[in-house]
Amino acid sequence: MTETTQATDVLDVLVIGGGFSGIYQLDQLRDRGFNVKVWDAAGDFGGIWWWNCYPGARTDSTGQIYQFSHKDLWKDFDFKELYPGHEGVREYFHYLDGKLDLRKDIEFNTFADTAKWDDEVNEWTVTSSDGKVARARQLIVATGFGSKPLYPNLKGLDTFAGEVHHTARWPQGGLDMTDKRVIVMGTGASGVQCVQESAAVASQVTVFQRTPNLAIPMQQRKLTPQDNDGFRENLPERFDTRLKAFAGFDFDFIPQNAVDVSEEERTATWEWMWAEGGFALWLGNYQDLLVDEEASRLFYDFWRAKVHARVHDPKVAEILAPEKWPHPWGPKRPSLEQNYFDVYNQDNVKLIDSNDEPILEVVPEGVVTKNGLIEADILILATGFDNNRGGIMAIDIEGVDGAKLAEKWSTRVDTHMGLSSSGFPNLLFLYGPQSPSGFCNGPTSAEGQGDMVVEFLTDLRDKGIQRFESTAEVEKEWTEHLDQLFAESMFPKAKSWYWGANVPGKPAQMLNYCGGVPLYLEKWNERKQNNYAGYVFA
Ligand code: N01
């Protein structure tokens, strides 16, 4: 029997999810005297990086900004690579544990199965799949945007005789792909990284691509202690920029339009940015790239020429970077790649356009397409997630009068600023649907949105408020605000998880706040100054 099973203990706060957002809450709320516990389904620290331990899984943010700024936690941790792998991020979590003494209040291997609100006593009762029970006055769900893997509906999948793994359910002990025949389905961030790694060791890699990944260079490099010391010199300024920049990075868009500058200037800028690498090519590029198709096409052509110059077979290059673009460059997340396009020059790597040649069936020996059997030992499903909402809807959450959150959201997600939902009092979401989530660097959100929540809960406690609930009206307004931003943007032109277009059968709607982090924080501050407008208190 664990601490949270003591029926007499009523926690101030139970946090579900021990990634960046969850542990930030634990540390900050504990400092303010709250009695807090965290439940996490993972076996240990790392959040998303515990689950996604497939070969090559690494961040698309530099380690310097993929860390906490608070409590000087950046002063004595060295990242070994500019873009840390899952091992590096886990190492950072263990460092945090050493500094903040987190583990004593976290229960790993604990999947929250149900959460039930009791209106009589203003408490949540939460149960785990292995029978633990916790009671808490406030419940925070911080399950991340990618905790519910999306499996493809492949005929015969369970008959496969080899190893089949979703990237987000990779064996913790690893999987040796040396001299194996590997199939990778999906070319999102996870697929690109799996392809790069498997191509180095496998005897044969077959990649099924449905939509080309308009990937840009990572320019990865190893870091020395001197490099880390150098970075620390201006880290506070870089942290400061994060909350002022559109997507929570330490850079923002160039305040100029690509279409307004000369071709010579534009090309020089892009060549320089290309050599630097990273997401600045996406979220620190000319300001019109994500909103104007003409500007987007200019960059697409620049990008396409780079890809064609690297891929020897023009037919393969055309599948990877076609003349007719799959969608404008920008509204679908590009990946950061290291040698992704180069591996297609290797004899052991084959690319298949799955629009033309889909997998018809999985059989024990491999997969069957219209061109016959492709034998395989390992089948990698890099097919993504039921993003933003899936992880929350996987918990059976029951609010006032027995209302179920999964039912409420089955036709449409409605929240107040991605934080709460009417009918579900004293429940907050972090990095949840309708927050900047997918458009915000994780640790930036953990601190920025995290501080909003910490201050909110502290204020309510200090005022003796025992119950809060957002109103249906304010949620409708927020959803309409997102719908409007979406309609005015280029996002509808690219099917993506940002608006749930990747999940067959689920309603599509913009699930990520695309007005930018600064505007999001500003809107919260307005509400806060107005007695937390949008909430009803008791
Ligand atoms: O998932 P995805 P992901 N038949 O949804 C294809 C973060 N992340 O795990 O594009 C055939 O992006 C699908 O095809 P299409 C990051 O935010 C970060 O790669 O829909 N294909 C697509 O190619 C990222 O955006 C990091 O046409 C099917 C792929 O599978 C998010 O997580 C690393 C299919 C899924 O791509 C998700 O990334 C990993 C089907 N039935 C993840 N179903 C880094 O920081 C899906 N696909 C580096």
Residues whose N, C-alpha, C, O or C-beta is under 5 A from the ligand:
A	BS01	N01	R58 T59 D60 G146 P152 M185 G186 T187 G188 A189 S190 G191 R210 T211 R333 A382 T383 G384 F385 W497 N502
